[in-house]
Amino acid sequence: MDASDFRLFKPSRLVALALIALAAIVLVAVRLAPDAEAVSVPDGAQAGDLFLEACDYETEAGTYEADCGTLVVPENRANPASRLIALPVIRVRALSEQPAEPIFTLWGGPGLTNLQFVYANRFAEQHDVVMVGYRGVDGSVRLDCPEVESALRHASDLLSTASQEAYADGFRACAERLTTEGVDLAGYGLPQRVDDLEAARVALGYERIDLVSESVGTRTAMIYAWRYPAPIHRSVMVAANPPGHFLWDAQTADEQIRIYADLCREDASCDERTDDLAATVARLNRDLPGHWGPLPIKAGNVRIASYFGLMESTSEAAPISGPMTLGSWLSAADGDASGLWFQSVIADLALPRAFVWGEYAATGRLDASFARDYFASEPPEHALATSATAFAWGGGRLVDGWPAVTDEDEYRQVRATSVETLVISGDIDFAVPPKAAREELLPYLTNGHQVTLHGIGHTTSFWHEQVDAGSRLINTFLDEGTIDDSLYEPQHLDFAPPVTQATIGKAIAGTMVGLGALASVSLVWMSVRVSTRRPFGHKASAALRSAHPFVLGLGGWLLGGLTVLVAMPGVPLDDGGLALWSVGMPVGLGVFLAWVGRGSSRETLLAGGAAAVGGALAGTWLGFHAVEGLLALLTSIVGATAGANLALIALDVGREWQERERARHEPIVEPRDVQLARRTG
């Protein structure tokens, strides 16, 4: 064969290389892309400066005109030499030409953003709606703690002693690292957040403002009213959280469960499943099932997930709403623990990345003295409220796991205030039951009022159930100072949702088994076909090298996930090592088997197998580190597919190049008939 017959880069190969290059570029670009929402201190800026420009803001009712910008504040106002940090500010403009007092919103958490108030449209008719980013979460300095995330992700049970110790150690390590990086952690408590709000008010030129707060954000509203009462016109607190309520009381939680039990008796679908919902939950809690079939259930995870699930009564909180959570307990009492298994898994997946943990700890510092007393009193073991509190505080170890913040001692007790305040409570709110505000906060509000809503849970429930009634309640209070809850009706709870946690649990387990089996069977089939000397044709090979890896990668990861769930509970499902082997190996093998040609030598097979698997493992590593969370599974599969194919293309090109060079240097041997013709010619 003439050397000119060799074409190293055929059209199909060029297309494949272009797609591989595109995949690699996308993965690298995603990994290196700057945070589009990051803010920084403008050059030459001074404390108190505010820089705004026109922007749009998305609400539940569409886009509103707004102003977006940056507020510059000291990192720690108690330190005259403190550096400056930047906080984002968003002002949704009122539709009215003569708006009333602007509303400053304060979202809950802790450890969550204050920039996603999609309900701004409900108040923007007569009010500017202002969101000031929370320091430590939204600003130029984020108190991210991967050390804490890692401790939680690798927990065999979130309430185990080892997990709680690792959790507290993670906070200490995070605090030490941030301090070494130059962060003044003393500046990240709620008092200085209040000072940020006041600085924004002054910079925006507002004489008086209204506050609308929820959950943990109500603690900020309280401190604002105690620290700067004069500028506050009126304050609305949804699910008010007085000092001491970053912890949960077991007796109070039992009272809340009894309210759920009363609602259960009013619902036919729930009433027929139990004689006494509260008694059923209490009985099962004393002896939670340890397995659902071969799949282990982490009891601590279930108790934590259940308590958080019971906070919300609305279906909008699915899949961890109160009725869905209680449905899983009732099913488990009847022998079907699939819903509890789902709770166990979702706790492992969701909780480690639920918060910006450094800001979470800094906010919690305000209740450190309450936490010391709480854990010194030996609260009831295994109670749902005790379990949630133990998780939140690492069994009390978090008290000493994060440094003190400026002025934290000043606001550990409720203070009297004359600011007109409306407290809105849901009667089945497990986060902050109504009696907390009624008994501990209202006596100090000389112009305070409380409205308790029947059948309503925590804040998601308030914002999503009976929207018109809630909007009227808040707007009439802010605009007129009157209480109008006339549109509210007792809220009916749906104890029979179309999709249950048990259904989701079975679907997840079934998908893991089904796709894992499909991936395994397809690899066996490909191996058998190749071993019988029946390689795949060009079209089939192309499909098996480009589309089939997604089946192999997903199925392999799900099979690996089942393995760690059963045998290695301390390995997280989004672990890099798990992705490397459960995605990289099957994808590499699948691409290799689709590549094998007829008559391939033993040396070629060994080289191809090594190249495909090695390339897939390298691509998996690149893809896994391109993004965070479970989305990394998709990028891992893309990376594995690209890496395996690139390695095999390189192997093919190298082998063909060697053959071309060999052909180029070999003497040309004429066919015998040509030689005879020349001799006789």
Secondary structure, DSSP 8 states (H G I E B T S, - for coil): --GGG--SS-HHHHHHHHHHHHHHHHHHHHHH---TT-----TT--TT-EEEEEEEEEETTEEEEEEEEEEEEES-TT-TT--EEEEEEEEE--SSSS--S-EEEE---SS--S---GGGGGTTTT--EEEE--TBTTSS-B---HHHHHHHHT-SSTTSHHHHHHHHHHHHHHHHHHHHTT--GGG-SHHHHHHHHHHHHHHHT-SSEEEEEETHHHHHHHHHHHH--TTEEEEEEES---TT-SS--HHHHHHHHHHHHHHHHTSHHHHTT-S-HHHHHHHHHHT--SEETTEE--HHHHHHHHHHHHT--SGGGTTS-HHHHHHHHHHHHTT--HHHHHHHHHHHHHGGGSS-HHHHHHHHGGGHHHHHHHHHT---TT-HHHHHHHHHHGGGGGGGTS---TTGGGGSS---B-SEEEEEEETT-SSS-HHHHHHHTGGGBTTEEEEEETT--SHHHHHHSSHHHHHHHHHHHHHHS----TT-------SS-SS-HHHHHHHHHHHHHHHHHHHHHHHHHHHHHHHTT----HHHHHHHHHTHHHHHHHHHHHHHHHHHHHH-TTS-TT-HHHHHHHHHHHHHHHHHHHH--TT--HHHHHHHHHHHHHHHHHHHHHHHTTS-TTHHHHHHHHHHHHHHHHHHHHHHHHHHHHHHHHHHHS-----HHHHHHHHH-
